[in-house]
Amino acid sequence: MPEHFTRGTLECTAYCNRCEDFTQHRVDGGRRGPCLKCIERLEQRIAKIKGEAAEHARQNPSLFPEAT
């Protein structure tokens, strides 16, 4: 049976299947939420993808030289 936490609880320790270890989890509305390590890894991956997309989106200055 799933655990329920009080409204003041922010984090709890539980087993994460993805990390295969006991890690800190966020508590959402009294129920155990996602693993904080998994959230951090996901945010890093998203930031990396956005950085790569911004790098590719930059216009090559040699394509359109300025007219003088």
Contacts in CASP RR format, 6 or more apart in sequence:
PFRMAT RR
TARGET T0000
AUTHOR 0000-0000-0000
METHOD contacts of the structure
MODEL  1
MPEHFTRGTLECTAYCNRCEDFTQHRVDGGRRGPCLKCIERLEQRIAKIK
GEAAEHARQNPSLFPEAT
2 31 0 8 1.000
2 32 0 8 1.000
3 12 0 8 1.000
3 31 0 8 1.000
3 32 0 8 1.000
4 30 0 8 1.000
4 31 0 8 1.000
5 12 0 8 1.000
5 27 0 8 1.000
5 29 0 8 1.000
5 30 0 8 1.000
5 31 0 8 1.000
5 32 0 8 1.000
6 30 0 8 1.000
7 29 0 8 1.000
7 30 0 8 1.000
9 27 0 8 1.000
9 30 0 8 1.000
10 26 0 8 1.000
10 27 0 8 1.000
11 24 0 8 1.000
11 25 0 8 1.000
11 26 0 8 1.000
11 27 0 8 1.000
11 36 0 8 1.000
12 24 0 8 1.000
12 25 0 8 1.000
12 27 0 8 1.000
12 32 0 8 1.000
13 22 0 8 1.000
13 23 0 8 1.000
13 24 0 8 1.000
13 25 0 8 1.000
14 22 0 8 1.000
14 23 0 8 1.000
14 25 0 8 1.000
14 32 0 8 1.000
15 21 0 8 1.000
15 22 0 8 1.000
15 23 0 8 1.000
16 22 0 8 1.000
16 23 0 8 1.000
16 25 0 8 1.000
16 35 0 8 1.000
16 37 0 8 1.000
16 38 0 8 1.000
18 35 0 8 1.000
18 38 0 8 1.000
19 35 0 8 1.000
19 37 0 8 1.000
19 38 0 8 1.000
23 35 0 8 1.000
23 36 0 8 1.000
23 37 0 8 1.000
24 35 0 8 1.000
24 36 0 8 1.000
24 37 0 8 1.000
25 32 0 8 1.000
25 33 0 8 1.000
25 34 0 8 1.000
25 35 0 8 1.000
25 36 0 8 1.000
26 32 0 8 1.000
26 33 0 8 1.000
26 34 0 8 1.000
26 36 0 8 1.000
26 39 0 8 1.000
27 33 0 8 1.000
END
